[in-house]
Amino acid sequence: MRLSDLPKGSPAVVDRVDDAHLDDAIAQRLRDLGFVAGEPVRLVARGPLGADPLLILIGSTRFALRRSEAARVTVRLQEAA
């Protein structure tokens, strides 16, 4: 599942960040920010009418991402503890 499609509030774990093309600077920046395999992630909020930006919580840090950026991150749903 793509991070951009994650239901609001659902706990998930990052599987990978996909490069859109060779030397994808945005994908590399996402990895540098902590979007790496095994990191817990949650979609906190969506912009007006379900649009940009998406407010993402990864670890204890919040990021505002465009849907196109969040679509590069593949996640898997995690059972609530």
C-alpha positions as CSV (number, residue, x, y, z in Angstrom):
1,M,0.0,0.0,0.0
2,R,1.2,3.5,-0.7
3,L,1.5,6.0,2.2
4,S,-0.7,8.4,0.2
5,D,-3.5,5.7,0.4
6,L,-3.1,4.9,4.1
7,P,-6.3,5.4,6.1
8,K,-6.1,8.3,8.5
9,G,-4.8,7.1,11.9
10,S,-4.0,3.6,10.9
11,P,-0.6,2.3,12.2
12,A,1.8,1.2,9.5
13,V,5.4,0.4,8.9
14,V,7.6,1.6,6.1
15,D,8.6,-1.1,3.6
16,R,10.6,1.0,1.1
17,V,10.8,4.3,-0.8
18,D,10.6,3.9,-4.6
19,D,12.7,6.0,-6.9
20,A,10.7,7.6,-9.7
21,H,13.8,7.7,-11.9
22,L,17.6,7.4,-11.6
23,D,19.1,9.7,-9.0
24,D,15.7,10.6,-7.6
25,A,16.5,13.4,-5.2
26,I,13.0,13.4,-3.6
27,A,13.2,9.7,-2.8
28,Q,16.7,10.1,-1.4
29,R,15.5,13.0,0.8
30,L,12.6,10.9,2.1
31,R,15.1,8.2,3.1
32,D,17.4,10.9,4.7
33,L,14.4,12.1,6.7
34,G,13.8,8.7,8.2
35,F,11.4,6.9,5.8
36,V,13.4,3.7,5.9
37,A,12.3,0.0,6.2
38,G,10.8,-0.9,9.6
39,E,10.0,2.7,10.8
40,P,6.5,3.1,12.2
41,V,4.4,5.7,10.3
42,R,0.9,7.1,10.6
43,L,-1.2,9.5,8.5
44,V,-2.3,12.2,11.0
45,A,-4.3,14.5,8.7
46,R,-5.1,15.4,5.1
47,G,-5.4,18.8,3.6
48,P,-8.8,20.4,2.7
49,L,-11.1,18.0,0.9
50,G,-8.6,15.2,1.1
51,A,-6.0,17.0,-0.9
52,D,-2.4,18.2,-0.3
53,P,-0.6,18.3,2.1
54,L,-0.6,15.1,4.1
55,L,0.5,15.3,7.7
56,I,2.7,12.3,8.4
57,L,4.0,11.1,11.8
58,I,7.2,9.0,11.5
59,G,8.8,8.2,14.8
60,S,8.1,11.3,16.9
61,T,8.5,13.7,14.0
62,R,5.8,15.2,11.8
63,F,6.2,16.0,8.1
64,A,3.9,17.6,5.6
65,L,4.2,15.8,2.3
66,R,2.6,16.2,-1.1
67,R,0.5,13.2,-2.2
68,S,3.0,12.6,-5.0
69,E,5.8,12.4,-2.4
70,A,3.9,10.1,-0.1
71,A,3.0,7.9,-3.1
72,R,6.7,6.9,-3.3
73,V,6.6,5.3,0.1
74,T,5.3,1.8,0.4
75,V,3.9,0.8,3.8
76,R,2.3,-2.2,5.3
77,L,-0.5,-2.0,7.9
78,Q,0.4,-2.9,11.4
79,E,-1.8,-4.5,14.0
80,A,-2.7,-2.0,16.8
81,A,-1.0,-2.9,20.0
